[in-house]
Amino acid sequence: MGSSRARDPAPPEPKATPMSGSRIPGLVLPTVFLLAVVVGAFWYWRHRGDD
């Protein structure tokens, strides 16, 4: 019934690797979006009184 073997330890943590190209869009796109929101808010703030 019971296994005489001890439970397998957790797999080792993955080693740190240099940033791969596939991660770049995941970092750049939110940054660009945030920058666009900031620029848009600044533009709105500057032109809110224009008629």
Secondary structure in CASP SS format (residue, H / E / C, confidence):
PFRMAT SS
TARGET T0000
AUTHOR 0000-0000-0000
METHOD secondary structure of the structure
MODEL  1
M C 1.00
G C 1.00
S C 1.00
S C 1.00
R C 1.00
A C 1.00
R C 1.00
D C 1.00
P C 1.00
A C 1.00
P C 1.00
P C 1.00
E C 1.00
P C 1.00
K C 1.00
A C 1.00
T C 1.00
P C 1.00
M C 1.00
S C 1.00
G H 1.00
S H 1.00
R H 1.00
I H 1.00
P H 1.00
G H 1.00
L H 1.00
V H 1.00
L H 1.00
P H 1.00
T H 1.00
V H 1.00
F H 1.00
L H 1.00
L H 1.00
A H 1.00
V H 1.00
V H 1.00
V H 1.00
G H 1.00
A H 1.00
F H 1.00
W H 1.00
Y H 1.00
W H 1.00
R H 1.00
H H 1.00
R C 1.00
G C 1.00
D C 1.00
D C 1.00
END
